[in-house]
Amino acid sequence: MIDTSATFAIALRAIKANKMRSILTSLGIIIGVAAVIVMLSIGNGAQISIQNEMKSMGTNLIMIRSGTSTSGGQRMGRGSQPTMKASDGNAIEQKIKGIKMAAPVLNDAGQIVYGNANWSTSITGTDNRYFTIRDWDLDYGRFFSENEEKNAGKVTILGKTVVKELFGDVDPIGKTIRIKGIPFTVIGVTKERGQSGMGTDQDDVVYIPLSTAQKKVTGIAFPDMVHMVMLQAVSAESTYTSQEDIRILLRQRHNLGQNKDDDFVIMNLTQMMEMMENSTKILTVLLGSIASISLLVGGIGIMNIMLVSVTERTREIGIRMAIGAKRWDIRLQFLIEALVLSLIGGFIGVMLGLIGVGLVSFFSSFKAVVSTFYVLLPFSFAGLVGLFFGFYPAYKASLLNPINALRYE
């Protein structure tokens, strides 16, 4: 019967007897495990960043932007002239079953002033549905009233960045600011959202009622015109099934003949998120696969050193066989040595990999995210590599003839 504990002790003594060679043998495993952890964590961080970016925009979203338009026989660039109407959004909300809510959006930019302070920021004309769709709450204050939305009330909701630049630590609620020279009363402040994945400050914006933006701020040429309509579907599946119905309805409302192109662009953010997530998954697998090559190289290094070790210890093997060691005892001894070398290298690689993930996050704006799975996977793989590449040297050692081994010099 195999004495596993004695065999394990003999294997450890052999490793300790050649510490430097053991470390160099494990170097490929160390580098491979560390590289796999760092690469997988970078890919995981990219995927989580994309998910957070899409969540910050809202769930089950479809955005319809103005498309190309024609003026004097010339086709203008996409979005050069608003072709969408707020009433288009209302019609979609009422007639398309898969759509839960629609919010019109009219964008502009301008200077805002409070006392001696001024700040240039984005101006968004919309209604309360916009905040519901994007799941944006107020830190304090209130949303627009129905009367303010209908009758172009001169009230505004501010982002945190605007509050900081204009008011500092002063409570802005009830204060009057000027947007493009027009006085507005501050009624609310949104919760801090931070930067988007594109680096845009989501808090550097002021919100005003859509009717106010159309009639008093943007100077838009046609009433009811908006730059975009934001839709929230009842489910992720509905974002796909509703697209063609939306397209048909809008073409009817815009009086577009069969030979005319759409004058709007439908963007399914759920589809975009899934495509980006799939891309990052492929990237993660690719990075992990490239890094795994180091583990295979490390395994080849272990096999080479173990073959050398078998040659050097041929006489030792002969003595063990002469005093009763079976072939499986010899085979197990060398397999244990290969496994221990791999696991020691794997453990050191895990430590270096975690340090590498921390350094990537510390010295760059990108955050690599490590998980237990991304640690256990390369560590386990390192052990399997050790067993796989250690088997041939162990098998070769077990086949030695005891008499020839004892005579070996």
TASULHU-V346561 format. One record per helix or strand of 3 or more residues. SS is the DSSP state (H for helix, E for strand). FROM is the first residue (numbers start at 1). LEN is the number of residues. If there is no record, write none. Layout:
# TASULHU-V346561
ss:from:len
SS:FROM:LEN
SS:FROM:LEN
This chain:
# TASULHU-V346561
ss:from:len
H:4:14
H:19:39
E:61:6
H:86:10
E:99:16
E:117:10
H:128:6
E:138:4
H:146:5
E:155:4
H:160:8
E:176:4
E:182:9
E:205:5
H:210:8
E:228:6
H:236:6
H:243:11
E:264:5
H:269:44
H:314:9
H:327:37
H:372:27
H:402:6
